[in-house]
């Protein structure tokens, strides 16, 4: 949603997309007659544009419009002068009475965060304040994690954000139930570094200081590469990254191509950068029509326009991961069209995303918003420093455990932080919180389920001993409840019953997705060059975000401008990519979780005079007494499968334990580099004229997938936000490790008498093999019972 329209005032949020259309400007300025402007207002040019929504909201807007000279009501959200006869006049000012509480000037994108309190906020009071302080805007966790890996920060505290902000009312949330507010006040007291009351805008880099402090280049890296995905600015002008700002980031549809497909004759349908249609997407009651298709809810790809980097949970949920090849070729021999500037390989989408449903449920996948709450998305008025501090849900909130229904669990279950919880059941809610009434309101039946922090899940209800989830898409799903499965004995496999019911420690100490995450994107090694030599600059998203006009638009808004830049030019690449089952570690809550490579920064910095002052440097962090800043981060990969990972993939897998792929025995020699040419048997290079094939990384004496040694030495930083985060503890790894199990039986193959008595002359298949081991266990049990 961007820059100024070429014609006249556009209705509601849609103006942002039209605004960018420089090519659509006519040779002669378009004017309308005063009579037509008085009769139709904005629609004197934009007849055919879609109503922004339906129902009471649209009726209210249209009822207000005539009071300000605009029968269509566009002015209520956009401001402007609907009686004007020229573009310039129409796109300026605002009716006097409206300017007192609504738009005070023309807003090309009324959803922009910096004016949303006077547009969206006319009805949705408090949302812009919450969003302002949320991670969606501050990106405080991303900054803390990145600057930790670069050795710029040595504290778990969230010091920096995209903006300087103060939470003047302290840790008491402005939304939520009494139980939730009490929970979060205690949470803030227990975790003051991750739920802060103030943060500073991440500073500019003093280029003159780079020679002495080269790790400050990490700030340039953040400002130019990492901070573009927040709601204070507009989307990047790349395929898949088009979006609006603020409320429009999520609630206005943009396709990956960024082309308009609606009915406004003034909006170009050929220039990328436009909204798909001028209609709000939100809950089930907000219908969006594109051609012959009508949908409700916010499509997952809207979320992926930002969530395709960092933890990559958006694209991972869709089942895709970046890869370098771009194959298969199209009919012209071309690679894939770049999406989010990357090529993608489809691996396997999350079970919740899949169209194929479990038996008894309708076909169709779930949307991100079906699990994530208004607090998860908009915040609660506090200033979290990490995702964990803002997101209020756990898997058990809907699925329960094998021993307890969701409503029987205590508040806090799933995020214990190694503390004992009260045994009081959380129960159910009979009513919603005030802000939840803006969405679709469902019959609570026996009650709304609660999040682990005490807010009602407005779309998830109890019906007897069943749990029903109402998707914003219009589908209703019965949620599998573990206690009911255990009671009925309807396990899909003995593996599931053993893992979840017989080994109780699994449920008590592990995240559900430690087993159920099928895969995780693993981009090992982030090789970064920051070049400050003469003339090298790039887009600075913090400079853009903090350069705002009175219309709420930031400096990056006009198409083709890219906004403001800063000194330094970043380039980056990878060592290698993997996608299979991830390493396991401990997350901030103290539970076993998947890990994925975070900011594994290997840096080269060139100063303003063109001198390379560090080459392939890794920085040290204070983690575990001092480790390399090659971060592995705790993650919920959003790649859940119905069938969990196998027992062997953890208990017989050195990578899962943190020892590296195949125990870290490959990819050694980083520290020495590699020269490939004619050489002697002793390894001496024969030619005098040669060059190094692979440059050395002096501090890296192990594979990037290896985070801990077998005797417990932590090699790299694991997480940066939470004290409990780290590799699996030594005692846990020793209990888990079952490598070499095969030899427990097969070492006896060398004893012909023993092996001859049990061996079969024919091939023994897997089931028969398990039966032999089962018989051996029972025989041992009988012998021990007899001995007693």
N, C-alpha and C positions, 0 to 999 in steps of 0.2 A: 504494500500500500504506500504509494510514494508521491513524489513531487507534484508541481502544480498542473492542474488540468488545462487543456488547451481550449476548452469550450466554455463551459459555465459550471455553476455549482453542481457537484455530484452528490447523489443521495447516500448518506450514511458512510460506512467504512469503505465502500467501493471506490471513493475518490482517490484513495491512495494508489490504487493500481493505475487508474486513468492518468494520474498525475505525471507518470514517467513518460508518457507518450509524446516525445518531442517530434517524432515523425508525423504525428497526426495533426500538427498545427496547419491550419489552412493558409493559403497564400494571402488571403484578405481576412482581417479580423472579423469574427462572426459577432453579429449583434442580433438582438431580438427586439421586438416592439415593446413599448411600455405596457400596452394593453395585454400582450401575451404573457409578459413577465408577471403582471398583476394577477392574471387568471391562473397560471400554472406554476409560477415560481421556478424552482430548479428544473422541473419536468418540462419546461418550455424547450430545453435542449435534450434532456436525458429521458424522454419518454421511452418506456420499454425496459428501463432498469428494474431489476428484481427488488421486491420488498425485502427489507433486511431480515425480517423474521415474520412469525405469524402470532395470532392470539392476542392476549392482553397487551403484551409489550408493543406490538405494532399498532394496535388500536389506540393506545395511549399516545404514542408518537404522532400519529396522524391526527388525533384530536387536538394536540397542542399546536400543530403546524399553523393553522389559520390565524391564531393569535399573533403570529410573528410574520404574517404575509406569505406563508408557504403552505399551500394546501397539502402537499405530499409529506410535510413534516421533516424534510431533509435538514433544515436549519436547526432543528432541536439538538441534533448530534454534531453537525458540521459547523454551525455558525454561518457567517457570510451574510450577504445581502440579497435575498431572493427576488427583490423587485428590480434589481439592476438589469441593465440592458447590454452590458459588456462583460467579458470574462474578468477583467481586472477589478471591476466594481463588485461583481458577484463573489469573487474570491477575496474579499476583504471585509473587515468589520464584523459586527454581529448586532442584531436588534437589541436596543438598550435594555429592556427589561430582562431579556434572556441572558445578556452578558453579566447580569448581577449574580447568577448562580450557575449558568451553563457556559457554552463556548464564549470566550471573550473576544475571539477573532475567528477567522476562518480556519478550520482544522481539516487539512487534507486527509489525515488519518485520525479520526476521533479516538481510536483505541490506543494511540501512542501513550505510553506510560505517564509522560510528563503532563498530559492534559486530561487523562482518563477520569480523574476525580470530577471534572466539570462536564464530561460527556457520559460515559458509562456510569460514572458515580452518581449521576442524578437519581438513578434508581438502585444501583448496586453499591450502596454506601459501604466504605471501608475496604473494598477490594483493592483499590490502587495502593493504599497504604500497606496492606499485607503483601502485595506483589512487590512493592518497592524494596521491602526488607527481606524478601525470600531469596533462596539460592538461584531461582530463575533470573534474578536481576543482579545480585551481588557477585555470584560465582566465587564466593569466598573460599570454598573448599578447593576448587581448582587452583586458585592462586597459592593457597597455603601448601598444597601438595607439590606443585611444580617448583616453587621457590625453596622448598625443603630439599628436593632432589638436587637443586643447583647449589646447595650450601649457603643460600642467602638467608634463610630463616632457620633457627635452631629451637623453635618452640612449637608445641602442638596447637597453640592458640591461633585462632583466625584473626590475623592482624589486618590484612588488606582485603579490600573489595574493589569493585569497579567504581564505586562512589564512596565518598565520606558520609557516613550515616551514624545517627545516634538513636538508640531505642529509648526514648524519653520516659516511657511508662514501665520500663523494667521487664522482668521475665514473665509477667502475667499476660497470657494470650488475650487477644481481643475477641476471639471466637472460641466456640467449643463448649462442651458440657462442664458442669462444676467439677466432675471427676477428672476430666481432661485437664482443666486449668490447674487443679491441685497437683496432678501428676507432673505437668510441665514446669511448674514452679520448683518442685523438688528436683526435677531433672536438671534445670538450669543451675541449681545450687550444687548438685553433684558433679556437673560437667561445665564449669564456667568457661573453659577454653573453647568449647564447641558450641556454646549458646551465649554469644557475647552481647554486650550492651552498646558497643561502638566499634566501628572499623574505619580505617583510613583508605582513601583512594590510593591504589597502587601508584607509586611515584614514577615520574619520568626518569630516564637514565641520563646521568651526566656522562657524556661521551668522553670527556677529558679524564674521567676516573677509571675508564675501562682497562687501560694499560696496567694499572695497579690492582684493580679488582675485577678481573675478567668474568667472574661468575655473575656479576651484575647483568651480564648479557641475558641471563634468565628472565629478567624483567622485560627486556625487549621481546624476547621469545613469547612471553605471555601476552603482552600488549598487541603484538602483531598477528599471532597465530591462534591463540587459545581463547581469547575473550570475545570473539565475535558472536558466540551463541548465547546471547542473553537478551532479555525482552526490552532492554532500554534502547536497543538499536534495531535497524531493519535487517532483513536477511541479506546474505552475500549474493551477488549477481552471478550465480552459477546454477547449473541444472540441479534441481533437487533442494536448493537452499533458498528459494524465493519464499518470502513470508512477510507479514506485517510486523508491527511493533506493538509492545505492550499487550493489551487484551487481544488485539488482532493477530498476534503471533500464533495463537491456537484457535481462536474462534472465527477466523475468516479463512476459507479454503483457498489454497494455492496448489496447483498441480506441480509436478516436477518440471514440466516444460515452462511453467509460468505464463501461460496463455489464457486470455479471457474467452469464455464460452457462453456468456450471457447475452442479454437482449439490449443493452445500452448501445445505441448507434455511435456514440462519441468515444467509446473505448476500442482501441485497436485490438484486433484479434490476431495480429501477426507479430507484435513486438513482445518478447519475453519481459516478465517483471510485473505481470498483472494478476490480480486475484482471479480465481476460476469463475466464480459467480458472486454477485453482491448479496450474499445470504449468510447469516450467522449459523455456524455449526456449534452444537452444544450437547444438550441432553436429548432424551428420546422425544421430547415434545417439539424440538426444533428441527423441522424438516428442510432438507436442501434438495433442490431439483436441478439436475444438469442434463439437458436433453430429455431423454425418455426415462432417466433413472432418478429415483428419489431415495435418499438415505437419511439416517439420523445418527447422531454421535460424531465424535471427532476421529477421522481415520488415523490409523497408526502412522501413516506416512507423514502426517502433519507433525507428529512428535519427532520423527526421524530427520526432519529438516534441520534439527539441532543435535539430536542424540545419535550422531553417526561418528563421533570422535570421542576420545577419552575412554569411558567404559563401553561405548558403542552399543548400549542396550537397545536402542531403537532398531537399528539394522539387524542386530543379533536376534531380536524377537521375531523379525520377519524372516530370519533364517539365512541371511546373507553376510558375507565377510569380504572385505577388500582383498584383492590379489593382483599381482602385477601384470598378468598376461592379456586380459581383455578378450579372450577367446570364449566361444567359437566365433569365427569371422562371419560377417553378414555376406549377402550374395555378391557384394562388390569387393569383398576382401578386406573390409574395414573391421576394426575392433569395436567393442561395445561403445556406446555413447557414455561419456564420463558422468557418473552420478555422485554428487557431493565431491566432485573432482577425482573420483576413484573408479576403478573397475571392480566388479563384484562376482563372487562365486556363491551359488546357492548351496548350502550345506544341509540344514534341516531347521524348520521353524519351530518355535515354541508350541507346545501342545495347546496352549490357550489361544494361539493365533490360527491354528489349523482349521480349515473348513470342516474337515471330518471330525465329528464329535463322538464322545463315548456313547454307548448304547443307551437309548432312552431320551437323549437330548436332541434338539434340532440341529441340523447342519449349520455351520457358521462359526466363525472365530470370535474371540473377545477383543474389545478395544482396551487400550491402555487405561482409559478412565474408568473402566469397569472395576478395576482393583484400586487404582490410585484415587485418593479422596481430594476434596477441595483444599484441605490443609496441605496435602502432599504437593499440590499444584500451585496454589496461591499463597501458601504460608499461613501462619496464624497471628502475625503481628510481631513475633519475635525475630531475632536475627541469627539463624543457624549458620554454623561454619562448615557443616558437612551434610551430605545426603542423609546419613543416619540420624542426624539431629532433627531433620524436617519431616522425613517420611514416617507415618504413624502406623503402618500396617505390617503384619506378619502373615506367613502362609497359614498358620494355625488359627488365625482369626475366622477363617471360613471352613477349613478342613478339620480343625481340632487335632487331637492326638488319639492313639489307639486306646487310651484309658479315659479320655474326657471329651465330651462334646465342646464346641467352641464356647458356649455360654457357661460351661462349668470351669473354664480356665480362669485363673486370677488375672487381673490387670498386670501388665508388664511381662507376661509370658512370651518368651522368644527374644527379649532384650533384657536379660537379667543382669548383665555386667558383673557376673560371678557373685551376685548378691542373692540371699534368700528372699523369696516372695511370700506375701501373705497368702493364706489358703482360701480366702474368701472368693467365691465365684463371681465373675464379672457380671453375669446375668445378661439381660436384654434391655433394649430401649423401647419405650412405647411411643416416643415422639422424636422428631428431628430437631436439629439446631436451626436457628432462624435463617442462616444463609443457605441451608440445604433446601429450603422451600423455593428457591429460584429454579431448581432443577425439577425433573419429573418426580412426583410424589407417589410412592407405591404403597399399597395396602400392607401394613406391618404384619398382618396375620397374628402369629404368636409373639411377635416382637422383632425389632431390628437387631441384627448382630452388632457387636461393638468391636472397634479396633482395640489393639492391645493397650492403647493409651486412654480409651474410654469414650470415644466419640461414636455415634451410630453410623454404621455403614448403610446409608440411605437406600441402597439398591439391593441389599442382601437381607433376607428375612428367614425366620424359622417357621416351618410349617410342620408341626408335629416333631418328629425326629429327623426331618429333612431340612436341608438348607437350599433355598432358591435364590439364584442371582439373576437380577433383571438387567440385561445389557442395554446400554444406550442405543445399540443398533436396533432394538425392538425384539430381540430374542430373549427367551427365558430358559435358564439352565438349572438343572439339579446338580448341586455340588457334591462330589463324593466325600463322605464324612468317615474318617478313619475308625472312630469308635463303632459305628454301625457296621462297617466292613468286618471289624474284629468280632463283633457280636454275632453277625450272620455267618461268619466264616467264608466270606466270598472273596478271598484273596485270589489275585490273578495268577500267582505263582508261589511256591514255597519260599523262594528267595525273599519276597516281600514280607511274608509273615515272620521269617527268621530275622530279617534286618530291622523291622519296625516293632515287632512284638517280643521276640525272644531276646534280642540284644537291646535291653532298655536304655543303655548308655547312649545308643545312637540318637534316640529322640531327645534325650536330656542335654546332650552336649553338642549336637550338630544342627546346622541349618538344613531345612528340607532339601534345598537346592545343592547342598554339598554332594548328595547322591543323584538328585534328579536333573541337574544341569548336564545335558548331553555333551556339551562342548562349550568352549569359550574362545573368543578371538585372542590370539597371543602374538603380538607384534614385538619380537625381541629386538632390543637395541634401538634407541632413537638417536641417530647420528645427526647432529645439528651444527651448522655453521652460521655464525652471526658475523656479518661483514660490515664494519663501520667506515670502510675506506670511502674516499671522496665520491659523492653522488649516489651512494647506496641508501635507499629509503624504501619503506613499504607502508601499507595501510596501518594506522594505529587506532585500534578499536576503542581504546580508553579515551584518546583525544576526541574521536568522533562522538562518543557517548556523552562527553561532558561539554560539547559545543552544541547547544540547543537554542532554537528560536522560540519565540513566544507561541508559535503554533504547535509546539511539542516535537518538532522534527529535528533529528540529529544530523550532523554534517554529512553522514554517509547516505542520506535519504535520496537525493536526486540520482536517477539512473545515469550510469556512465561516468560519474565523478569519482567514485570510490572514497570520497571524503578526505579527511586529513591524514597526513603521513608523518612518520618520525624517522630519525636517523637510524641506520642499520638495515640490513637485508638478511632475512632468515631463509635458509634452505635446509631441508631435512629428508632423511631416508631411513631405512631399516636394515637390520642384520639379516633376519629371516622371519618367516611367518609360520605359525602352526595354528591348528584349530581343534585338535582332539581334546580329550578330557584334561582338565587343568590341574595344576598343583593345588594342594590343600594347605590351609593355614588357619590362623585364629583371627576373627574380626574384632571390631571395637566392642561388641557385646559380649565377647568371650566365648563365642561359639565357633566350631569348625566350619570353614567356608571355602569356596573356591578362591584362588588367587589368580590374577592376570598381570602381565607386565604393565606397570604404570609408566611413570616418567623415567625410563631407563636412559638418562641423558649422557651421551658421549659427545663432547663439545670441542669445536674449534672456533676460536675467536680471533678476528682480525681487527686491529685498532684503526683509528682515523687516519693514521699515516701509512696504512697498508702492511703493517707488521703483524705476523702471526704470533700472538702472545701466548696462546695455549693451543695444543694440537692433540686431538683425541683424548681429552682430559675427562676423567670422572671426578665428581665432587664427593666430599665426605659429609655424612650426616651423623648426628649424635645417637642414632638408634643403636641399641645393644652395646653402648660404649664406643661406638665409632664403626660405621660401615659405609660401603660405597653407595652413592645415591643412584643405584640401579633398581628402582622401586618395583616391588610386587605389591599390588593393591588388592585388598579384600573386595569381592564383587558379587552381586547377584546377577549372573550373566543373562537372565531372561531367555534361557534356552531349554526350558523344562521338557523332559520326555516322560511319557507314561511309564516306560520301563526304565528303571534307574540304572546307573552305571554298575558294572559287575563288582562282586566282592574282590576279585583279583585285581581290578583296576586301581584299587587303593592299597590292599594288603600285600600285593605281590608286585608293586610298581614303585620303583625308586623315585620316579618323577613326582608322583602324588605326595610322597613324603617330603619332598623338597630337595632331594639329592641331585636333581637334574635328569634330563632325558637319558635313559639307559645308564643312570647313575653318574652322569656327567663325564663319561669317558670319551665323548666326542667333542669337537669344536674347541680343542685346547690349542694354545699357541697364539692367542690374540696378542699377548704382550710382546711377542717377538716379531710379528709381521711375517710376510711370506714373499720370497723371491722365487720365481719359476723361470728356469733357463737351463742350459746345459750344465750338468754338475757331475762331480766325481762321485765315486762310491762312498766317500767320506762326507758328502754333502757340500763340498766347496764349489761355488759358482765359477764356471770356466771362462765365459766371456768377460772382457773388461768393460764393455759397454752394455749395460743392462739396467733395468729399473725394477723397483719393488712392485709386486703384483697386489699385495694387500698391506696397507699401512698398519703399523703396530698401535695397540692401545696399551700403553705401558703398565697401567694399574690393573689390567684385567687378566687374571691368571686362571680363570675358570669359565665354563660355559655360562651364558646369560640365563639359562633355565635353572641353574643351581643356586639355591638360596641359603643352604645350611649344610654343614658337613656331618658325616655319620657320628662324630663325637661331640656334636652340638655347637660348633662355632658358626655363628650367623655371619654370612658373607656380604649381604646387601640389605638395604633398608626394606622393611616390610610394613607398608602403611606409614602415614605421617600424622594422622589426626588424633588417634586414640591410643592411650597407654597399653591397652590389652592386646592390640594388634601385633602379630608376629608369626614366625614359623610355628609349625606344630612343636610343642614342647618335647624335650628329650624323652621324658617318661612315656608320653603318648606315642611317640614314634616307635619306641622299643616294644610297646604293647601291640601296636598295629602291624609291625613288619612281620611278614610271613614269607619273605623271599626264600627260595630254595626248598619250598614245601615238597616239591616232587621227589626230592632225594630222601625224604622220610621213608618212602616205600622203595624207591628204585635203587637205593644204595645196596639193597639186598640182591640185586641182579647178579652181583659177583659171587654170591654164595649159591652154588648150583643146587644144593640140597634144599635150602629154604625156598629158593625161587621156583625150583621144579615142582614143589608141592602146591604152589598157588598159581603158577603161570598157565595160560591157556594157549594151545597150539595155534588157535585162530586169532584174528584181529578182534580186540575188545573195543566196542564202541563206547561213546561217552557215558551213556546211561548205565551200561554194564560196569564200566569203570567205577562210577559212583556207587553202584550196588556193592561192589567188592569192598570199598572203603566203609560203606555203611555196615556191612557185615563185620568188618574188623572192629569198628567202634562198639557194636553190640557185644561182640565176643570179649573185648576188653572189659566192658561193663559187667558182664557175667562173671568173669574171672575175679574182678575186684569185689563184687558182691559176695562171691563164695569165700574169698579170703577173710572177709569180715565176720 
